Amino acid sequence: MMRVRLHIRRCVIALFVLCLALGPTFAAGGKKAAKAPASDELYTIPFLYNGALSTVKKSGDTAIGKVIKDKFNIEFEFISMTSDAQERMNMMLAAGDYPELVRIEGLEILNKYIQAGAALPLDDYIAGSKYFKKRFSEQLPYWKMTGNGRTYNWDWLEPQQFEVGLDINDIGVRTDVLEQQAWPNLLSEDDYVAFLKKGLAANPTTNGQKTIGMVVPLAESWGMTGLFVMLEKGGDFIDTGDNMATCWNNDTQRFEDYFLNKNTQENFHFFNRLYREGLLDKECFTDFGTQVQEKLNSGRALSVWYTLWLANSANNELQKAGKANMQYINMPVRSNSQVKENKKRSIRLEITRPFDSYIITKNVRDPARLFALIDWASSEEGQVLLQSGIEGVHYTIKNGKRVPTPAFIKGMNTDPEYAEKNGFSLFSFLGAAKTFAADGQAYNLLMDPNQKDAIALTDRQREAYKKLGWKNSLEYWLKTGKSAPVGLAARVAIDPTSDLGMLNEKVTQFRAQAAAALITAKTEAEYDRLLAGFMEDYKKLEPQRVIDEYNRILGELKNKMK
C-alpha cells in the first residue's frame, strides 16, 4: 500500500490567512499557554480530524467516547480538516500555533516538529507506563532513531500481524456492471480496458449524469507521487511508506529508483491507455478525495483506483439510496507483464507507519493526564473498547469469544453514520493494534479473518464474491501474496534542507510532472517520444545520488540497531 507524501512550498499570504484562521481555534497553545485543567475538571482537547464528520463534534457524544469521558474526564473536540493535511501541518508549525495533539504525515514533517522544539519527548512517561511500552516494544527502537535516542511519536495501526486486516487497495469495481458482463475475474490491464469499454457502452449515463470509467484523486498531495502503485503488484518491489524518490526491492533489501522502475512506467502507460480510450476521468488531475467521493456516492464511476476507503463509504450511500446492486468491491490488478511473470506478490507488513504518526506538542496543558489515557488505550481493555466497542451493545461474549450483536451488524451495513456516531472511526490517535487479542480474535472484528466478511461486507458484496467463485473477499491475495515486513527501510529519511534533500524533492517533482504529460499523451507514438525525452532529462539530474544516500543511511541505521 502506497503512503508517500509530497512536500509543498508555502507562500507568505496563505500563511498569514491561516494564522488568522487558526489563532482562536488553538488558543490553548500559541503565544500564551492556557492553564491546565484541574484533575477533577473536564479536559477538552481540540483535535484536527483528517476528513469531514457528519454529526459528531465532541468525542463524548459517541458511545465509545462517553466511556472514555466517564473514565478519564477527557473529551476531544473534533475540527474537520478537508484541506491538504501536510500543508496544514507545515503552516501550523511555521505560525507556532498548533493543538496539543497532532497527526503527522511523514518523517520529514516529524523531524521539523522535533527540531523546532514543538514535539514533546515521551520517554519519561513511557518509562512509567503500564501498557504502552509493552504494546510497542518492537516499535520503540525504530521511533527512537528519528529522535536521536528519544521518543516523540507513536503510530496508528501498530503493531501488526499478517493475518489480521490485510491492507489491500487495488481497484474498486461496480458490481452491477460485473453482473452485466457475467462476473468476469478481472486482473490484467487488458481485462480492465475491455471491461470498462463495455461498461461505458452499456451504461452511458448513471442517474442522469455521464458515467465515468475510472476515478482517482490525483490532486491530493500524494496523488501524482503516490498513486502509481502497480509497482507493488509484481512480487519484487514494495513501497516503504514514506519517501518519494525510491522503491524498495524486497529481494535485495535495497532502495532503487522509483521513476526508472519498469513497473512504474507500466503504470503510467496503463493510465495513458485509459485516458486515450476515454475511460479515465478527465477531472482526475484536479480532483481531491472529496470530489471522488461524490462521484462514487452517486455510482457515476464504474471503478476507482486504489482509494478503496472512498468506495467503502460510497457503498453505504448507495445502499441508503436503494441502489445496493451498484455497490463496489475490491478486485486485483496487475500489469500485463506482471500477469505473465506470475510471481508471488509481496504484501507489506508495517513495523512502523511514519505517514500515520501522532505527537503531543509543547502546547499540551496536562501531558501526564493525556498520556495516562494513551497508556490505558494500549491495554487489552482499551483496545477491545476502541476497536470492538461496548459489551452488550456492540458485541456479546459466547464461549469466551466476542460475537457482534445484530444491532452492530445492521448499523454497520445500513447506517452510513453508525461508525461515527458510536466512535469507531474517531480515535486513531489513541492507537489501534492490527493483531489478535487475548481471546484469539482480532481486536477489530472487521479485520478478523474468520468474521470480516460476515460483519464488514453487505449482502451485495458477499453475493458478488460468491458469483466470482471466491471463498472470501481476500482469497486472491492470500493465495498469491506473501508477507514482506518493512522495518528500518521505512525510517530512512534525507535531511530536506541538504543538497541531496533538495535533489530528492526535485526528482520527485520531475516524476509527477512527467507522469501528467505521459498520461495525457494523445497517441502511442507521442507517449514513446515523451518517455524517451523524460528518461534522458531525468538521468541528467543524477538521481542515483539520492538512491545511494538512502542506501547509505540505511546502513547507518542497521549499525545503530545493532
C-alpha positions as CSV (number, residue, x, y, z in Angstrom):
1,M,0.0,0.0,0.0
2,M,1.4,3.4,-1.0
3,R,1.6,6.1,1.5
4,V,4.2,8.6,0.1
5,R,3.7,12.3,0.5
6,L,4.8,15.4,-1.4
7,H,6.2,18.4,0.5
8,I,4.6,21.6,-0.8
9,R,6.3,25.0,-0.5
10,R,4.2,27.6,1.3
11,C,3.5,31.2,0.5
12,V,3.5,34.1,2.9
13,I,0.0,35.2,2.1
14,A,-1.5,31.8,2.7
15,L,0.4,31.5,6.0
16,F,-0.9,34.9,7.1
17,V,-4.5,33.9,6.3
18,L,-4.1,30.5,8.1
19,C,-2.7,32.2,11.2
20,L,-5.7,34.5,11.4
21,A,-8.0,31.5,11.0
22,L,-6.3,29.2,13.5
23,G,-5.4,31.6,16.2
24,P,-8.6,31.5,18.1
25,T,-9.1,27.8,17.5
26,F,-5.9,26.7,19.2
27,A,-5.7,29.4,21.9
28,A,-4.6,26.6,24.3
29,G,-1.2,26.8,22.6
30,G,0.5,29.6,20.6
31,K,1.9,32.7,22.4
32,K,0.4,32.1,25.8
33,A,-0.3,28.6,27.2
34,A,-3.7,28.1,28.8
35,K,-4.0,26.9,32.3
36,A,-4.1,23.2,32.7
37,P,-7.5,21.9,33.9
38,A,-7.7,20.6,37.5
39,S,-7.7,16.8,37.8
40,D,-11.5,16.9,38.6
41,E,-12.3,19.2,35.7
42,L,-13.3,18.1,32.2
43,Y,-10.2,18.3,30.0
44,T,-11.3,19.2,26.4
45,I,-8.6,18.7,23.8
46,P,-9.1,20.1,20.2
47,F,-8.1,17.7,17.5
48,L,-7.8,18.2,13.8
49,Y,-9.7,15.3,12.2
50,N,-8.5,14.5,8.7
51,G,-11.7,14.4,6.8
52,A,-15.3,15.6,7.2
53,L,-17.6,14.4,10.0
54,S,-21.3,14.2,9.5
55,T,-22.7,14.6,13.0
56,V,-20.1,14.3,15.8
57,K,-18.4,17.4,17.2
58,K,-17.2,16.1,20.5
59,S,-16.0,12.6,21.4
60,G,-18.3,12.4,24.4
61,D,-21.2,12.4,22.1
62,T,-20.3,8.9,20.9
63,A,-20.9,5.6,22.7
64,I,-17.1,4.8,23.0
65,G,-16.2,8.4,23.7
66,K,-18.6,8.6,26.6
67,V,-16.9,5.6,28.2
68,I,-13.5,7.4,27.9
69,K,-15.1,10.7,29.2
70,D,-16.6,8.9,32.2
71,K,-13.3,7.1,33.0
72,F,-10.8,9.9,32.4
73,N,-12.9,13.1,32.3
74,I,-11.2,13.8,28.9
75,E,-13.1,14.8,25.8
76,F,-11.9,15.6,22.3
77,E,-13.3,18.4,20.2
78,F,-13.1,17.4,16.5
79,I,-12.3,20.0,14.0
80,S,-12.8,18.6,10.4
81,M,-10.0,19.3,8.1
82,T,-10.6,18.7,4.4
83,S,-7.7,20.7,3.1
84,D,-4.2,19.4,2.3
85,A,-3.1,17.8,5.6
86,Q,0.6,18.2,5.0
87,E,0.1,21.9,4.2
88,R,-1.8,22.4,7.3
89,M,0.9,20.7,9.5
90,N,3.6,22.8,7.9
91,M,1.7,26.1,8.2
92,M,0.7,25.5,11.9
93,L,4.4,24.8,12.7
94,A,5.5,28.0,10.9
95,A,3.0,30.0,12.8
96,G,3.9,28.3,16.1
97,D,0.2,27.7,16.6
98,Y,-0.8,24.1,16.8
99,P,-3.1,22.0,19.1
100,E,-2.0,19.8,21.9
101,L,-2.2,16.6,19.8
102,V,-1.2,16.5,16.2
103,R,-1.3,13.9,13.4
104,I,2.0,13.8,11.4
105,E,2.4,12.6,7.8
106,G,5.9,11.5,7.3
107,L,9.4,11.6,8.8
108,E,10.2,14.9,7.1
109,I,7.4,16.8,9.0
110,L,8.1,14.9,12.2
111,N,11.7,16.0,12.1
112,K,10.6,19.6,11.6
113,Y,8.4,19.5,14.7
114,I,11.2,17.8,16.7
115,Q,13.9,20.3,15.5
116,A,11.6,23.2,16.2
117,G,11.0,22.0,19.8
118,A,7.3,21.6,19.1
119,A,7.1,17.9,19.9
120,L,7.1,16.7,23.5
121,P,9.6,14.0,24.4
122,L,7.7,11.0,25.8
123,D,10.4,8.9,27.3
124,D,9.7,9.7,30.9
125,Y,6.1,8.9,30.5
126,I,6.8,5.7,28.6
127,A,9.2,4.6,31.3
128,G,6.4,4.7,33.8
129,S,3.8,3.3,31.5
130,K,1.9,0.2,32.4
131,Y,0.8,-0.9,28.9
132,F,2.4,1.4,26.3
133,K,6.0,0.2,26.5
134,K,4.9,-3.5,26.3
135,R,2.4,-2.9,23.4
136,F,5.0,-1.1,21.3
137,S,8.2,-2.9,22.4
138,E,9.1,-3.7,18.8
139,Q,8.3,-0.2,17.5
140,L,10.1,1.8,20.2
141,P,13.7,1.3,19.0
142,Y,12.6,2.5,15.5
143,W,10.8,5.5,16.8
144,K,13.8,6.5,19.0
145,M,16.0,6.6,15.8
146,T,14.1,9.5,14.5
147,G,14.5,11.4,17.7
148,N,18.2,10.7,18.2
149,G,17.6,8.3,21.1
150,R,14.4,10.0,22.3
151,T,10.8,9.1,21.6
152,Y,8.4,11.7,20.3
153,N,5.7,9.8,18.4
154,W,3.6,6.7,18.2
155,D,1.9,5.2,15.1
156,W,-1.6,4.2,14.2
157,L,-2.3,0.5,13.3
158,E,0.7,-0.8,15.1
159,P,1.8,-3.5,15.9
160,Q,0.6,-5.7,13.1
161,Q,0.1,-9.4,12.2
162,F,0.0,-10.5,8.6
163,E,-3.3,-12.5,9.1
164,V,-5.2,-9.5,10.5
165,G,-6.7,-7.0,8.2
166,L,-4.7,-7.3,5.0
167,D,-4.4,-3.8,3.8
168,I,-5.1,-4.2,0.1
169,N,-6.1,-1.4,-2.2
170,D,-6.3,-2.4,-5.9
171,I,-9.4,-1.3,-7.9
172,G,-13.0,-0.8,-6.6
173,V,-15.4,-2.1,-9.3
174,R,-19.2,-1.5,-9.5
175,T,-20.9,-4.9,-9.0
176,D,-23.9,-4.3,-11.3
177,V,-21.5,-3.9,-14.3
178,L,-19.7,-7.1,-13.2
179,E,-23.1,-8.8,-13.3
180,Q,-23.9,-7.4,-16.7
181,Q,-20.7,-8.9,-18.1
182,A,-21.3,-12.3,-16.4
183,W,-19.0,-11.8,-13.4
184,P,-15.5,-11.7,-15.1
185,N,-12.5,-12.2,-12.8
186,L,-10.5,-9.1,-13.8
187,L,-6.8,-8.9,-13.4
188,S,-4.7,-7.6,-16.3
189,E,-4.6,-4.2,-17.9
190,D,-6.3,-5.7,-21.0
191,D,-9.0,-7.1,-18.8
192,Y,-9.8,-3.7,-17.3
193,V,-9.7,-1.8,-20.6
194,A,-12.1,-4.2,-22.2
195,F,-14.4,-4.3,-19.1
196,L,-14.6,-0.5,-18.8
197,K,-15.2,0.0,-22.5
198,K,-18.1,-2.5,-22.4
199,G,-19.4,-0.9,-19.2
200,L,-19.5,2.6,-20.6
201,A,-21.2,1.4,-23.8
202,A,-23.9,-0.3,-21.8
203,N,-24.2,2.5,-19.2
204,P,-23.5,5.8,-20.8
205,T,-25.3,7.6,-18.0
206,T,-25.9,7.0,-14.4
207,N,-28.8,8.7,-12.5
208,G,-29.0,11.3,-15.3
209,Q,-25.2,12.0,-15.3
210,K,-22.5,11.0,-17.7
211,T,-20.9,7.7,-16.5
212,I,-17.1,7.7,-15.8
213,G,-14.8,4.8,-16.4
214,M,-12.3,5.2,-13.6
215,V,-11.8,7.9,-10.9
216,V,-8.7,8.7,-9.0
217,P,-7.8,11.8,-6.7
218,L,-4.6,12.9,-8.3
219,A,-4.9,16.4,-6.9
220,E,-4.1,15.1,-3.4
221,S,-0.6,15.9,-2.1
222,W,0.2,12.2,-2.5
223,G,-1.7,11.8,-5.8
224,M,0.9,12.3,-8.5
225,T,3.6,10.8,-6.4
226,G,1.8,8.1,-4.5
227,L,-0.9,6.6,-6.6
228,F,1.1,4.8,-9.3
229,V,1.2,1.6,-7.3
230,M,1.4,-1.1,-10.0
231,L,5.0,-1.3,-8.6
232,E,3.7,-3.2,-5.6
233,K,1.8,-5.9,-7.5
234,G,4.7,-7.7,-9.3
235,G,6.4,-9.5,-6.5
236,D,9.8,-7.9,-6.2
237,F,9.1,-4.4,-5.1
238,I,7.1,-2.6,-2.4
239,D,6.8,0.9,-1.2
240,T,8.3,1.6,2.2
241,G,5.5,4.0,3.0
242,D,7.2,7.5,3.2
243,N,10.0,8.5,0.8
244,M,9.0,9.6,-2.6
245,A,12.0,9.0,-4.9
246,T,12.7,5.4,-4.2
247,C,11.1,2.0,-4.2
248,W,12.2,-1.0,-2.1
249,N,13.5,-4.2,-3.7
250,N,12.3,-6.8,-1.2
251,D,14.5,-9.5,-2.6
252,T,17.8,-7.5,-2.5
253,Q,16.7,-5.4,0.5
254,R,18.0,-2.3,-1.2
255,F,16.5,1.0,-2.4
256,E,16.1,1.6,-6.2
257,D,14.9,4.4,-8.4
258,Y,11.1,4.8,-8.5
259,F,10.8,6.6,-11.8
260,L,13.2,4.2,-13.7
261,N,11.4,1.1,-12.4
262,K,9.6,-0.8,-15.3
263,N,6.5,-1.4,-13.1
264,T,6.1,2.4,-12.5
265,Q,6.4,3.1,-16.2
266,E,3.9,0.3,-17.0
267,N,1.5,2.1,-14.6
268,F,1.9,5.4,-16.5
269,H,1.3,3.5,-19.7
270,F,-1.9,1.9,-18.3
271,F,-3.3,5.2,-17.3
272,N,-2.4,6.6,-20.7
273,R,-4.4,3.8,-22.3
274,L,-7.3,4.6,-20.1
275,Y,-7.0,8.2,-21.0
276,R,-6.8,7.7,-24.7
277,E,-9.8,5.3,-24.6
278,G,-11.9,7.9,-22.7
279,L,-12.0,5.6,-19.7
280,L,-10.0,7.8,-17.2
281,D,-11.8,10.7,-15.6
282,K,-10.6,13.8,-17.3
283,E,-11.0,15.7,-14.0
284,C,-8.7,13.3,-12.1
285,F,-5.8,15.9,-12.1
286,T,-7.9,18.4,-10.2
287,D,-10.0,16.0,-8.1
288,F,-9.3,15.6,-4.4
289,G,-10.8,12.8,-2.4
290,T,-13.9,14.8,-1.7
291,Q,-14.8,15.1,-5.4
292,V,-14.0,11.4,-6.0
293,Q,-16.2,10.5,-3.0
294,E,-19.1,12.4,-4.6
295,K,-18.7,10.5,-7.9
296,L,-18.7,7.2,-6.1
297,N,-21.6,8.1,-3.8
298,S,-23.8,8.6,-6.9
299,G,-22.4,5.5,-8.6
300,R,-21.3,7.5,-11.6
301,A,-17.9,5.8,-11.6
302,L,-17.6,2.2,-12.9
303,S,-14.3,1.9,-10.9
304,V,-12.0,3.7,-8.5
305,W,-8.2,3.3,-8.5
306,Y,-6.6,2.4,-5.1
307,T,-8.7,4.6,-2.8
308,L,-11.0,1.8,-1.7
309,W,-11.8,3.6,1.6
310,L,-13.8,6.0,-0.5
311,A,-15.6,3.2,-2.2
312,N,-16.5,1.6,1.2
313,S,-18.1,4.9,2.3
314,A,-19.9,5.2,-1.0
315,N,-21.4,1.7,-0.6
316,N,-23.4,2.9,2.5
317,E,-24.7,5.9,0.5
318,L,-25.7,3.6,-2.4
319,Q,-27.5,1.2,-0.2
320,K,-29.2,4.1,1.6
321,A,-30.4,5.4,-1.8
322,G,-31.9,2.0,-2.8
323,K,-29.0,1.2,-5.2
324,A,-27.4,-1.6,-3.4
325,N,-26.8,-3.5,-6.6
326,M,-24.3,-0.8,-7.7
327,Q,-22.0,-1.2,-4.7
328,Y,-18.3,-1.6,-5.2
329,I,-15.9,-4.5,-4.4
330,N,-12.2,-4.7,-4.3
331,M,-10.6,-6.6,-7.2
332,P,-7.0,-7.2,-8.1
333,V,-5.0,-5.6,-10.9
334,R,-1.6,-6.4,-12.4
335,S,0.2,-5.1,-15.5
336,N,0.2,-7.4,-18.5
337,S,3.9,-8.3,-17.9
338,Q,3.2,-9.0,-14.2
339,V,0.4,-11.4,-15.1
340,K,2.8,-13.3,-17.4
341,E,5.6,-13.4,-14.8
342,N,3.0,-14.6,-12.1
343,K,5.3,-14.0,-9.1
344,K,4.1,-14.1,-5.5
345,R,3.0,-10.7,-4.6
346,S,4.9,-9.1,-1.7
347,I,2.4,-7.6,0.7
348,R,3.9,-5.1,3.1
349,L,3.7,-5.8,6.8
350,E,4.4,-2.4,8.5
351,I,6.5,-2.4,11.6
352,T,6.2,1.4,11.7
353,R,3.9,3.8,9.9
354,P,5.7,7.2,9.8
355,F,3.0,8.6,7.5
356,D,0.4,8.0,10.2
357,S,2.1,9.2,13.4
358,Y,0.9,11.2,16.4
359,I,2.7,13.6,18.7
360,I,1.9,15.5,21.8
361,T,3.1,19.1,21.3
362,K,4.7,21.5,23.7
363,N,1.4,23.3,23.9
364,V,-0.2,20.5,25.9
365,R,-1.8,21.7,29.1
366,D,-1.6,18.4,31.1
367,P,0.8,15.9,29.4
368,A,0.7,13.4,32.3
369,R,-3.1,13.3,32.2
370,L,-3.2,12.9,28.4
371,F,-0.6,10.2,28.4
372,A,-2.4,8.3,31.1
373,L,-5.3,7.9,28.6
374,I,-2.9,6.9,25.8
375,D,-1.3,4.4,28.1
376,W,-4.6,2.8,29.0
377,A,-5.6,2.7,25.4
378,S,-2.7,0.3,24.9
379,S,-4.2,-2.1,27.4
380,E,-6.3,-5.1,26.5
381,E,-9.4,-3.3,27.9
382,G,-8.6,-0.2,25.9
383,Q,-8.0,-1.9,22.6
384,V,-11.1,-4.0,22.9
385,L,-13.2,-0.9,23.7
386,L,-11.7,1.2,20.9
387,Q,-12.0,-1.5,18.2
388,S,-14.8,-3.8,19.3
389,G,-17.0,-1.3,21.2
390,I,-19.0,-1.9,24.3
391,E,-20.0,-5.4,25.6
392,G,-23.8,-5.8,25.4
393,V,-24.1,-3.0,22.8
394,H,-21.7,-3.8,20.0
395,Y,-20.8,-7.4,20.9
396,T,-21.6,-10.2,23.4
397,I,-19.4,-13.0,24.8
398,K,-20.2,-16.5,23.8
399,N,-17.9,-19.4,24.7
400,G,-15.2,-16.9,25.5
401,K,-15.4,-15.2,22.1
402,R,-16.7,-11.8,21.1
403,V,-19.7,-12.0,18.8
404,P,-21.1,-8.9,17.1
405,T,-24.6,-8.0,18.1
406,P,-27.3,-7.9,15.4
407,A,-27.7,-4.2,16.1
408,F,-24.0,-3.7,15.3
409,I,-24.1,-5.7,12.1
410,K,-27.3,-3.9,11.0
411,G,-25.9,-0.5,11.8
412,M,-22.6,-1.0,10.0
413,N,-24.4,-2.3,6.9
414,T,-27.2,0.1,6.7
415,D,-26.4,3.4,8.5
416,P,-23.5,5.3,6.9
417,E,-23.1,7.4,10.1
418,Y,-23.2,4.4,12.5
419,A,-19.5,4.1,13.0
420,E,-19.0,7.8,13.5
421,K,-21.9,8.1,16.0
422,N,-20.6,5.2,18.0
423,G,-17.0,6.4,17.9
424,F,-15.4,3.6,15.8
425,S,-13.8,5.9,13.3
426,L,-12.6,8.7,15.6
427,F,-9.9,7.6,17.9
428,S,-7.0,6.6,15.7
429,F,-4.7,8.9,17.8
430,L,-5.2,6.5,20.7
431,G,-3.8,3.6,18.7
432,A,-5.2,0.5,17.1
433,A,-3.3,-2.7,17.1
434,K,-3.8,-4.9,14.0
435,T,-3.2,-8.1,15.9
436,F,-5.1,-10.8,17.7
437,A,-6.4,-10.1,21.2
438,A,-6.0,-12.4,24.2
439,D,-9.1,-14.3,23.1
440,G,-7.5,-15.2,19.7
441,Q,-9.7,-12.8,17.7
442,A,-8.6,-9.6,16.1
443,Y,-9.3,-6.6,18.3
444,N,-11.2,-5.1,15.4
445,L,-13.7,-7.8,14.4
446,L,-14.0,-6.1,11.0
447,M,-10.4,-7.3,10.4
448,D,-10.8,-10.7,11.9
449,P,-10.2,-13.2,9.0
450,N,-12.9,-15.5,10.3
451,Q,-15.6,-12.9,10.7
452,K,-14.6,-10.0,8.4
453,D,-16.9,-10.7,5.5
454,A,-19.9,-11.5,7.7
455,I,-19.7,-8.2,9.5
456,A,-18.0,-5.8,7.2
457,L,-19.5,-6.7,3.8
458,T,-23.0,-6.0,2.7
459,D,-25.2,-8.8,1.2
460,R,-24.5,-7.4,-2.2
461,Q,-20.7,-7.6,-1.8
462,R,-20.9,-11.1,-0.4
463,E,-23.1,-12.1,-3.3
464,A,-20.6,-10.6,-5.8
465,Y,-17.6,-12.5,-4.4
466,K,-19.6,-15.7,-4.4
467,K,-20.6,-15.2,-8.0
468,L,-16.9,-14.6,-8.9
469,G,-16.2,-18.0,-7.3
470,W,-14.2,-16.6,-4.3
471,K,-14.4,-18.3,-0.9
472,N,-14.0,-14.8,0.7
473,S,-13.1,-11.3,-0.1
474,L,-9.3,-11.8,0.4
475,E,-8.9,-15.2,-1.2
476,Y,-7.0,-13.9,-4.2
477,W,-4.4,-12.0,-2.2
478,L,-4.0,-14.8,0.4
479,K,-3.3,-17.3,-2.3
480,T,-1.0,-15.1,-4.4
481,G,0.7,-13.0,-1.7
482,K,3.5,-13.3,0.8
483,S,4.4,-11.3,3.9
484,A,7.0,-8.6,3.4
485,P,7.9,-7.0,6.8
486,V,9.3,-3.5,6.4
487,G,11.3,-2.2,9.4
488,L,14.3,0.1,9.0
489,A,13.6,0.9,5.4
490,A,10.6,2.8,6.5
491,R,12.7,5.0,8.8
492,V,15.2,6.3,6.2
493,A,14.9,10.0,5.5
494,I,17.2,12.6,4.0
495,D,17.5,16.0,5.6
496,P,15.2,18.1,3.3
497,T,17.4,21.2,3.8
498,S,20.5,19.4,2.5
499,D,21.6,19.4,-1.2
500,L,20.6,15.8,-1.5
501,G,17.3,16.5,0.2
502,M,16.5,19.2,-2.3
503,L,17.5,16.9,-5.1
504,N,15.2,14.3,-3.6
505,E,12.3,16.7,-3.9
506,K,13.4,17.8,-7.4
507,V,13.4,14.2,-8.8
508,T,10.1,13.6,-7.1
509,Q,8.5,16.7,-8.7
510,F,10.1,15.7,-12.0
511,R,8.3,12.3,-11.8
512,A,5.0,14.0,-11.0
513,Q,5.2,16.4,-13.9
514,A,6.4,13.6,-16.3
515,A,3.5,11.4,-15.2
516,A,1.0,14.0,-16.0
517,A,2.4,14.5,-19.5
518,L,2.7,10.8,-20.2
519,I,-0.8,10.0,-19.1
520,T,-2.3,12.7,-21.3
521,A,-0.3,11.7,-24.5
522,K,-2.7,11.6,-27.4
523,T,-1.1,8.7,-29.2
524,E,1.1,5.7,-28.6
525,A,3.9,7.4,-30.7
526,E,3.7,10.6,-28.6
527,Y,3.8,8.6,-25.4
528,D,7.0,6.8,-26.6
529,R,8.6,10.1,-27.7
530,L,7.8,11.8,-24.4
531,L,9.1,8.9,-22.3
532,A,12.4,8.8,-24.2
533,G,12.8,12.5,-23.6
534,F,11.9,12.3,-20.0
535,M,14.3,9.5,-19.4
536,E,17.1,11.5,-20.9
537,D,16.3,14.6,-18.9
538,Y,15.8,12.6,-15.7
539,K,19.2,11.0,-15.8
540,K,20.8,14.4,-16.2
541,L,19.5,15.2,-12.6
542,E,21.8,12.4,-11.3
543,P,19.0,10.8,-9.3
544,Q,21.3,7.9,-8.4
545,R,22.9,10.2,-5.8
546,V,19.6,10.2,-3.9
547,I,19.3,6.4,-4.1
548,D,22.9,6.0,-2.9
549,E,22.2,8.3,0.0
550,Y,19.1,6.3,1.0
551,N,21.1,3.1,1.0
552,R,24.0,4.7,2.9
553,I,21.6,6.0,5.7
554,L,20.0,2.5,5.8
555,G,23.4,1.1,6.5
556,E,23.9,3.6,9.3
557,L,20.5,2.7,10.8
558,K,21.4,-1.0,10.7
559,N,24.6,-0.3,12.7
560,K,22.6,1.7,15.2
561,M,20.1,-1.0,15.6
562,K,22.9,-3.5,16.4
